[in-house]
Amino acid sequence: MAPYQTSMIISSNTPGIEYKIIEADGITNTQIIVRKIIDGERYAYNFNGDVEEGTMELTYGMNKLFNLPMGSYKRVIAPDCSYINIIPDGEIEAPIRVRAAWANNSQSINTNDIFAVVEN
């Protein structure tokens, strides 16, 4: 099991998420709009609610909206559009974890890519 979250269920009950269903009208399909403000920037994703299963790529910051690593995902929308289940569908990138600790007036910083020691 991965040491980080790799799937997500989004609904109107998801904390910090705005979840809006716009019913189909004429030639326009049902739309589900998911929005969240992160560090003062608005992120939004528009799902076609009439297509229950599909795939999606979370890149370019859209992974922040769902708090998931960048990568390929399968998404399944409930028939009544009450929730969206997002699960891995291929390669996903491990998020960079940062650990830092001060000891003896120096700080060790360790991420997935870099290890550094900074003296105080």
Residue frames as qw, qx, qy, qz and C-alpha x, y, z in Angstrom:
[[0.000, 0.889, 0.459, 0.000, 0.00, 0.00, 0.00],
 [0.387, 0.565, -0.022, 0.728, 1.31, 3.43, -0.94],
 [0.381, -0.363, -0.493, 0.693, 2.27, 5.75, 1.93],
 [0.115, 0.221, -0.016, -0.968, 0.17, 8.52, 0.35],
 [0.565, 0.452, 0.483, -0.493, -3.42, 8.89, -0.81],
 [0.155, -0.142, 0.751, 0.627, -3.99, 7.41, -4.28],
 [0.086, -0.471, -0.764, -0.433, -7.77, 7.58, -4.67],
 [0.099, 0.108, 0.313, -0.939, -10.56, 9.96, -3.74],
 [0.015, 0.604, 0.781, 0.158, -14.33, 10.06, -3.49],
 [0.020, 0.009, -0.020, 1.000, -15.67, 13.55, -4.20],
 [0.123, -0.632, -0.747, -0.165, -19.18, 14.64, -3.22],
 [0.140, -0.783, -0.119, -0.594, -21.05, 17.61, -1.83],
 [0.731, -0.680, -0.052, -0.027, -19.87, 16.41, 1.60],
 [0.790, 0.132, -0.129, 0.584, -16.15, 16.60, 0.78],
 [0.350, -0.808, -0.148, 0.451, -14.58, 19.25, 3.06],
 [0.232, -0.592, 0.291, 0.715, -13.29, 22.34, 1.25],
 [0.187, 0.088, 0.762, 0.613, -14.80, 21.30, -2.10],
 [0.485, 0.367, 0.144, -0.780, -17.63, 23.05, -3.93],
 [0.208, 0.087, 0.937, 0.268, -19.63, 20.37, -5.75],
 [0.432, 0.411, 0.139, -0.790, -22.30, 21.61, -8.13],
 [0.382, 0.242, 0.856, 0.250, -24.59, 19.54, -10.38],
 [0.333, 0.395, -0.128, -0.847, -26.08, 21.28, -13.40],
 [0.669, 0.283, 0.665, -0.174, -28.90, 19.23, -14.90],
 [0.344, 0.126, 0.683, 0.632, -28.98, 18.43, -18.61],
 [0.302, 0.687, 0.282, -0.598, -30.78, 20.98, -20.73],
 [0.615, 0.707, -0.136, -0.322, -31.46, 20.50, -24.43],
 [0.837, 0.430, -0.303, 0.150, -28.25, 19.38, -26.12],
 [0.044, 0.662, -0.591, 0.459, -26.12, 20.12, -23.03],
 [0.703, -0.135, -0.691, 0.106, -25.30, 17.07, -20.91],
 [0.634, -0.760, -0.144, -0.003, -25.45, 17.00, -17.12],
 [0.424, 0.617, -0.399, 0.529, -22.40, 18.81, -15.75],
 [0.719, -0.624, -0.216, 0.218, -20.66, 18.33, -12.40],
 [0.304, 0.765, -0.253, 0.508, -18.39, 21.20, -11.47],
 [0.776, -0.472, -0.244, 0.339, -15.87, 20.65, -8.69],
 [0.240, 0.799, -0.149, 0.531, -14.09, 23.74, -7.33],
 [0.715, -0.561, -0.216, 0.356, -11.64, 24.55, -4.58],
 [0.148, 0.930, -0.216, 0.258, -9.51, 27.56, -3.67],
 [0.883, -0.239, -0.074, 0.397, -5.92, 26.61, -2.81],
 [0.505, -0.321, 0.038, 0.800, -3.47, 29.30, -1.70],
 [0.146, 0.620, 0.067, -0.768, -5.71, 31.99, -3.19],
 [0.206, 0.259, -0.674, -0.660, -5.98, 30.29, -6.60],
 [0.759, 0.158, 0.312, -0.549, -9.22, 28.77, -7.87],
 [0.026, -0.197, 0.931, 0.306, -9.05, 25.24, -9.29],
 [0.697, 0.241, 0.275, -0.617, -12.06, 23.77, -11.11],
 [0.087, -0.108, 0.930, 0.340, -12.82, 20.58, -13.01],
 [0.640, 0.214, 0.021, -0.738, -15.92, 20.06, -15.16],
 [0.267, -0.049, 0.960, 0.072, -17.18, 16.48, -15.47],
 [0.512, -0.027, -0.500, -0.698, -19.75, 15.21, -17.98],
 [0.471, -0.159, 0.667, -0.556, -22.24, 13.68, -15.55],
 [0.854, 0.263, 0.030, -0.448, -23.91, 11.62, -18.27],
 [0.701, 0.413, -0.576, 0.079, -20.75, 9.57, -18.85],
 [0.801, -0.581, 0.026, -0.142, -20.48, 7.29, -15.81],
 [0.818, -0.341, 0.263, 0.382, -16.99, 5.90, -16.50],
 [0.516, 0.831, -0.095, 0.187, -14.01, 7.61, -18.05],
 [0.771, -0.127, -0.131, 0.611, -10.34, 8.40, -17.65],
 [0.010, -0.993, -0.013, -0.120, -8.58, 11.58, -16.64],
 [0.678, 0.225, -0.266, 0.647, -5.05, 12.91, -16.40],
 [0.384, -0.905, -0.152, 0.101, -4.23, 14.93, -13.31],
 [0.654, 0.092, 0.030, 0.750, -1.38, 17.24, -14.27],
 [0.170, 0.460, 0.106, 0.865, -0.52, 20.94, -14.22],
 [0.122, -0.163, 0.442, -0.874, -1.84, 21.49, -10.72],
 [0.679, -0.219, -0.306, -0.630, -5.19, 19.77, -11.19],
 [0.650, -0.097, -0.724, 0.210, -3.90, 17.03, -8.89],
 [0.079, 0.088, -0.500, 0.858, -4.00, 19.66, -6.11],
 [0.540, -0.197, -0.140, -0.806, -7.75, 19.98, -6.54],
 [0.883, -0.176, -0.337, -0.276, -8.22, 16.32, -5.65],
 [0.442, -0.695, 0.537, -0.183, -5.20, 16.07, -3.32],
 [0.961, 0.081, 0.258, 0.057, -3.78, 13.23, -5.42],
 [0.459, -0.419, 0.512, 0.593, -0.40, 12.57, -7.07],
 [0.428, 0.558, -0.341, -0.624, -0.07, 13.50, -10.76],
 [0.217, -0.134, 0.946, 0.199, -0.95, 10.65, -13.10],
 [0.411, -0.086, -0.644, -0.639, -3.63, 8.71, -14.94],
 [0.300, 0.059, 0.733, -0.608, -6.91, 7.97, -13.20],
 [0.183, -0.379, -0.814, -0.401, -10.21, 6.27, -13.87],
 [0.239, 0.000, 0.368, -0.899, -13.27, 8.14, -12.71],
 [0.174, -0.385, -0.886, -0.189, -16.66, 6.64, -11.97],
 [0.266, -0.158, 0.116, -0.944, -19.69, 8.90, -11.48],
 [0.263, 0.252, 0.846, -0.389, -22.69, 7.65, -9.52],
 [0.135, 0.468, 0.753, 0.442, -25.83, 7.29, -11.67],
 [0.127, -0.886, -0.445, 0.010, -27.48, 10.11, -9.69],
 [0.394, 0.672, -0.134, 0.612, -24.27, 12.22, -9.89],
 [0.575, -0.804, -0.060, -0.138, -24.07, 12.31, -6.07],
 [0.555, -0.678, 0.411, 0.253, -20.38, 11.36, -6.01],
 [0.659, 0.655, -0.369, -0.014, -17.32, 10.78, -8.19],
 [0.845, -0.414, 0.289, 0.174, -14.84, 8.02, -7.39],
 [0.427, 0.810, -0.401, -0.007, -11.30, 8.69, -8.69],
 [0.870, -0.339, 0.341, 0.105, -8.93, 5.72, -8.70],
 [0.181, -0.605, 0.615, 0.473, -5.47, 5.10, -10.23],
 [0.847, 0.459, 0.251, -0.097, -5.43, 3.89, -13.84],
 [0.725, 0.556, -0.132, 0.385, -1.78, 3.50, -14.74],
 [0.594, 0.086, -0.317, 0.735, 1.30, 5.38, -13.64],
 [0.259, -0.936, -0.165, -0.173, 1.10, 7.91, -10.83],
 [0.407, 0.547, -0.422, 0.598, 3.96, 9.97, -9.45],
 [0.585, -0.471, -0.522, 0.404, 4.91, 9.61, -5.82],
 [0.074, -0.967, -0.080, -0.232, 4.51, 12.99, -4.14],
 [0.446, 0.444, -0.464, 0.624, 7.64, 14.66, -2.87],
 [0.651, -0.688, -0.317, 0.043, 7.77, 14.23, 0.86],
 [0.249, 0.671, -0.355, 0.601, 9.83, 16.70, 2.84],
 [0.746, -0.564, -0.307, 0.174, 11.24, 15.88, 6.24],
 [0.269, 0.679, -0.297, 0.616, 13.27, 18.41, 8.19],
 [0.736, -0.612, -0.262, 0.121, 14.78, 18.25, 11.65],
 [0.089, 0.847, -0.371, 0.369, 17.14, 20.53, 13.58],
 [0.901, -0.385, -0.074, 0.186, 19.93, 18.80, 15.50],
 [0.666, -0.359, 0.112, 0.645, 23.19, 20.31, 16.75],
 [0.056, 0.731, -0.070, -0.677, 22.53, 23.64, 14.96],
 [0.060, 0.222, -0.725, -0.650, 22.11, 21.99, 11.57],
 [0.696, 0.286, 0.310, -0.581, 19.00, 21.04, 9.64],
 [0.247, -0.069, 0.894, 0.367, 18.65, 17.92, 7.53],
 [0.598, 0.406, 0.054, -0.689, 16.21, 18.20, 4.65],
 [0.256, -0.086, 0.930, 0.250, 15.23, 15.01, 2.88],
 [0.660, 0.380, 0.041, -0.647, 12.85, 14.81, -0.09],
 [0.914, 0.226, 0.336, 0.004, 12.39, 12.10, -2.69],
 [0.678, 0.686, -0.012, 0.264, 14.93, 13.92, -4.88],
 [0.266, 0.703, -0.357, 0.555, 17.36, 15.77, -2.61],
 [0.719, -0.547, -0.323, 0.283, 19.12, 15.32, 0.67],
 [0.274, 0.687, -0.169, 0.652, 20.66, 18.47, 2.16],
 [0.576, -0.523, -0.419, 0.469, 22.17, 19.58, 5.44],
 [0.109, 0.797, 0.050, 0.592, 21.95, 23.28, 6.31],
 [0.535, -0.209, -0.499, 0.649, 24.03, 24.60, 9.19],
 [0.196, -0.911, -0.347, -0.109, 22.66, 27.32, 11.41]]
